[in-house]
């Protein structure tokens, strides 16, 4: 008896859902002209992250890389690396000749305490 009830419920579910859906009518369809390619509005939220190579020790070469996310291939950017003596500093010091996407230096007793950042400027945006 239980098997018969389960079978009937399964058939009701199967046919009930098939019957409830109706076929598409011409009023449900939307015509699109052949030359209408539509419009897509793509907005990029450009972001910059700093990546460091490994866990350097005294005397090792440190490699800092400015990782650009969602920049366009034809974006023209400039880089300027800076350092500060503490993380809450408002006095960031420009590192001379550090104007590339990658900045390398040798880790020593002094610069191990610095905080680093990179300023990325996108041409045409202030």
Backbone bond lengths (Angstrom), bond angles and torsions (degrees), N, CA, C in turn:
res aa  C-N    CA-C-N  psi(-1)  N-CA   C-N-CA  omega(-1)  CA-C   N-CA-C  phi
1 X - - - 1.449 - - 1.534 110.96 -
2 X 1.352 114.52 -43.08 1.468 118.08 -179.99 1.521 110.74 -62.81
3 X 1.346 116.79 -37.88 1.462 120.24 179.59 1.526 110.83 -65.40
4 X 1.312 116.33 -37.52 1.453 120.37 179.94 1.527 111.11 -67.03
5 X 1.328 117.24 -41.85 1.459 121.61 178.29 1.524 110.12 -64.32
6 X 1.332 117.36 -43.70 1.460 121.41 179.21 1.525 110.41 -62.33
7 X 1.327 117.17 -40.72 1.451 121.40 179.47 1.534 110.64 -65.41
8 X 1.318 117.01 -42.48 1.470 120.53 178.44 1.526 111.34 -64.03
9 X 1.332 117.19 -42.13 1.471 120.39 177.60 1.516 111.27 -62.45
10 X 1.322 116.57 -41.72 1.460 120.51 178.95 1.522 110.70 -62.61
11 X 1.352 117.12 -42.98 1.459 120.49 179.61 1.528 111.29 -65.80
12 X 1.331 116.76 -39.75 1.469 119.95 178.35 1.520 110.56 -62.85
13 X 1.338 116.40 -44.25 1.477 119.93 178.81 1.521 111.07 -63.02
14 X 1.316 116.03 -43.21 1.462 120.61 -177.79 1.536 111.57 -65.44
15 X 1.316 117.15 -50.96 1.460 120.52 -177.76 1.526 111.78 -77.37
16 X 1.305 117.28 -30.39 1.463 120.41 179.31 1.511 111.65 -63.38
17 X 1.345 117.13 -42.03 1.468 119.35 179.83 1.524 111.00 -72.50
18 X 1.328 117.37 -33.24 1.463 120.27 179.40 1.519 111.15 -69.32
19 X 1.322 116.89 -36.04 1.456 121.35 -178.03 1.527 110.66 -75.78
20 X 1.338 117.29 -32.59 1.463 119.73 -175.16 1.522 112.77 -70.79
21 X 1.339 118.35 -23.52 1.450 120.93 179.07 1.519 109.24 -85.56
22 X 1.330 115.90 133.95 1.466 119.33 179.04 1.513 109.64 -107.94
23 X 1.298 115.11 155.75 1.458 120.66 -179.99 1.527 110.15 -70.44
24 X 1.313 116.07 152.13 1.460 120.87 178.42 1.523 110.12 -68.97
25 X 1.294 115.51 141.41 1.467 120.87 177.53 1.524 108.18 -111.04
26 X 1.335 118.16 164.31 1.467 119.99 179.63 1.529 113.36 -57.75
27 X 1.315 118.10 -25.78 1.474 119.18 179.56 1.526 111.65 -75.35
28 X 1.347 117.90 -17.09 1.464 121.35 178.31 1.529 111.69 -81.84
29 X 1.307 117.20 -17.64 1.461 121.60 -175.61 1.517 110.54 -89.15
30 X 1.333 115.33 148.70 1.458 120.57 178.95 1.519 108.69 -118.36
31 X 1.314 116.34 128.71 1.453 120.56 -179.43 1.513 110.92 -84.89
32 X 1.333 115.47 139.34 1.461 121.60 178.34 1.521 107.07 -126.35
33 X 1.326 116.42 130.80 1.462 120.95 178.72 1.527 109.82 -65.41
34 X 1.349 114.97 150.98 1.464 120.02 -179.21 1.523 112.61 -61.85
35 X 1.328 117.86 -31.41 1.460 120.39 -177.73 1.535 112.77 -93.75
36 X 1.330 118.21 8.22 1.466 122.11 179.06 1.525 108.88 -93.89
37 X 1.317 114.89 100.15 1.463 120.20 -178.15 1.520 111.77 -92.48
38 X 1.322 116.73 0.69 1.465 119.89 178.27 1.515 111.52 77.68
39 X 1.302 114.74 -175.13 1.458 120.93 -178.54 1.521 108.74 -140.63
40 X 1.304 115.60 130.70 1.456 120.93 176.30 1.518 107.62 -120.31
41 X 1.313 116.18 124.96 1.455 121.61 179.47 1.528 108.12 -100.92
42 X 1.329 116.10 103.31 1.455 120.55 -179.02 1.527 108.66 -97.70
43 X 1.301 116.17 124.17 1.456 121.37 177.66 1.524 108.38 -116.82
44 X 1.307 115.25 127.32 1.448 120.60 179.26 1.514 109.40 -100.14
45 X 1.291 116.04 133.97 1.454 120.96 173.00 1.530 105.90 -105.65
46 X 1.312 115.06 92.28 1.458 119.99 -176.70 1.523 110.25 -68.26
47 X 1.338 115.43 137.84 1.463 121.56 179.16 1.520 108.65 -136.27
48 X 1.324 115.10 154.59 1.460 121.19 177.79 1.521 108.08 -129.64
49 X 1.327 115.37 131.05 1.455 121.70 175.61 1.518 107.85 -123.18
50 X 1.323 116.30 154.02 1.464 120.53 175.77 1.516 107.80 -108.56
51 X 1.307 115.19 127.34 1.459 122.19 178.90 1.526 108.70 -109.74
52 X 1.333 116.56 140.31 1.469 121.26 177.42 1.517 108.42 -118.02
53 X 1.315 115.63 142.34 1.461 120.32 -178.22 1.531 110.26 -82.78
54 X 1.315 116.70 116.19 1.465 122.10 173.60 1.518 114.68 60.55
55 X 1.330 114.65 -156.80 1.467 123.04 175.98 1.521 107.69 -120.47
56 X 1.327 117.11 87.12 1.464 119.90 -173.76 1.536 112.93 -68.88
57 X 1.309 114.92 151.37 1.462 123.87 175.56 1.529 107.86 -112.21
58 X 1.334 117.33 171.93 1.461 121.04 177.18 1.523 110.06 -51.81
59 X 1.324 115.42 133.73 1.458 120.87 178.23 1.518 114.34 88.57
60 X 1.332 117.73 -12.36 1.468 120.72 179.38 1.524 110.80 -78.62
61 X 1.324 115.40 156.21 1.456 120.94 172.40 1.524 108.70 -82.73
62 X 1.315 115.29 125.45 1.460 121.36 177.69 1.525 107.38 -97.64
63 X 1.319 115.90 133.81 1.462 121.14 178.17 1.520 107.91 -118.70
64 X 1.337 116.05 112.93 1.459 122.32 175.08 1.523 107.76 -103.21
65 X 1.324 116.26 132.78 1.460 120.83 -178.59 1.524 109.45 -125.98
66 X 1.317 116.15 131.45 1.465 121.26 173.25 1.523 107.14 -83.18
67 X 1.324 116.37 112.98 1.463 121.83 -179.61 1.525 107.91 -94.29
68 X 1.329 115.74 118.91 1.463 121.53 -177.88 1.525 109.17 -97.42
69 X 1.327 115.87 125.89 1.467 121.50 -178.55 1.527 108.78 -116.29
70 X 1.320 116.33 132.23 1.466 124.77 178.60 1.525 113.50 62.41
71 X 1.317 117.09 28.56 1.460 120.71 170.56 1.523 106.84 -86.23
72 X 1.317 116.71 149.30 1.451 121.23 178.08 1.519 109.80 -81.08
73 X 1.330 117.54 151.50 1.466 119.90 -179.70 1.526 113.78 -58.59
74 X 1.340 117.05 -30.02 1.462 119.19 -178.30 1.530 113.01 -96.98
75 X 1.352 118.11 9.10 1.462 120.80 174.84 1.530 109.44 -65.46
76 X 1.306 115.38 136.03 1.469 120.37 177.06 1.525 106.57 -104.69
77 X 1.331 115.74 117.33 1.463 120.75 -176.60 1.520 110.57 -124.56
78 X 1.331 114.54 154.06 1.466 121.11 172.10 1.523 107.66 -123.75
79 X 1.320 115.36 153.45 1.460 122.03 -177.59 1.522 109.69 -121.82
80 X 1.323 115.66 145.47 1.463 121.36 172.04 1.524 107.45 -145.53
81 X 1.336 115.16 114.54 1.462 120.91 179.04 1.517 109.70 -84.91
82 X 1.331 114.93 145.35 1.460 121.83 -179.69 1.524 109.24 -138.85
83 X 1.341 114.48 162.61 1.462 118.92 173.04 1.525 108.95 -137.91
84 X 1.329 115.24 159.58 1.469 122.16 177.18 1.518 107.36 -136.93
85 X 1.330 115.40 159.47 1.460 120.08 -178.14 1.522 113.36 -80.03
86 X 1.339 116.92 -20.22 1.470 120.02 174.15 1.519 109.31 -150.04
87 X 1.333 116.47 162.49 1.469 120.26 -172.83 1.523 114.15 -67.91
88 X 1.324 118.02 -23.60 1.462 121.02 -179.20 1.525 112.88 -96.06
89 X 1.294 116.54 9.38 1.458 121.53 -176.00 1.529 111.43 -67.56
90 X 1.306 114.36 145.63 1.467 119.88 171.31 1.529 109.57 -104.72
91 X 1.312 116.13 -1.27 1.473 122.06 -179.99 1.526 109.81 -105.23
92 X 1.309 116.08 89.96 1.458 121.59 177.69 1.523 108.59 -92.20
93 X 1.303 116.36 136.09 1.463 122.59 -175.76 1.530 108.83 -106.10
94 X 1.347 115.80 127.94 1.461 120.69 177.96 1.524 109.71 -66.72
95 X 1.304 116.72 137.14 1.459 121.57 174.33 1.523 106.35 -94.39
96 X 1.326 116.01 116.30 1.464 120.46 -177.49 1.521 110.84 -60.10
97 X 1.313 115.72 140.24 1.466 123.84 177.59 1.533 113.28 62.35
98 X 1.322 118.80 15.96 1.471 121.73 176.42 1.522 107.87 -103.41
99 X 1.327 114.95 73.87 1.463 120.97 -174.08 1.529 112.13 -123.95
100 X 1.306 116.51 25.29 1.467 121.45 178.41 1.522 109.39 -112.80
101 X 1.308 116.18 169.98 1.461 120.75 179.98 1.528 111.63 -67.21
102 X 1.324 116.29 -27.13 1.460 121.71 179.03 1.524 108.41 -114.44
103 X 1.339 115.32 133.36 1.468 121.04 177.44 1.521 107.90 -122.89
104 X 1.344 116.13 128.47 1.467 120.52 179.24 1.520 110.04 -122.77
105 X 1.328 114.69 147.89 1.466 121.06 176.13 1.525 108.67 -158.23
106 X 1.320 115.29 164.66 1.459 121.24 177.59 1.525 108.28 -93.11
107 X 1.312 116.94 128.66 1.460 122.31 -178.39 1.522 109.82 -74.97
108 X 1.348 115.65 125.73 1.469 119.91 179.62 1.534 110.15 -133.96
109 X 1.323 116.01 -174.63 1.470 121.60 -176.76 1.527 112.85 -62.92
110 X 1.320 117.41 -26.54 1.463 120.19 -176.35 1.527 111.38 -89.21
111 X 1.337 116.72 -54.18 1.462 118.90 -173.27 1.533 114.11 -75.80
112 X 1.325 117.64 -7.06 1.457 119.50 176.51 1.530 111.40 -65.70
113 X 1.319 116.71 -21.10 1.457 121.81 -178.42 1.539 112.66 -95.00
114 X 1.323 117.85 -3.52 1.458 121.22 -178.07 1.527 110.76 -77.73
115 X 1.330 114.36 156.30 1.458 122.93 170.15 1.516 106.55 -108.91
116 X 1.331 117.02 136.35 1.460 121.29 -175.40 1.525 111.16 -116.06
117 X 1.320 114.47 150.04 1.456 121.26 172.41 1.519 108.16 -152.16
118 X 1.318 114.74 165.63 1.457 120.43 176.66 1.518 108.19 -127.68
119 X 1.312 115.89 136.80 1.453 122.45 173.60 1.525 106.69 -98.03
120 X 1.331 115.88 122.98 1.458 121.15 178.56 1.512 107.62 -113.44
121 X 1.321 116.10 119.70 1.454 121.06 178.59 1.517 109.15 -108.05
122 X 1.327 114.18 130.77 1.459 121.32 177.93 1.524 107.30 -97.21
123 X 1.324 115.91 124.00 1.472 119.86 -177.98 1.524 110.00 -60.35
124 X 1.324 115.29 133.57 1.458 121.42 179.11 1.511 113.87 93.00
125 X 1.328 117.80 -6.65 1.470 121.87 177.83 1.513 108.43 -122.26
126 X 1.305 116.16 128.12 1.467 121.13 179.68 1.506 110.93 -88.19
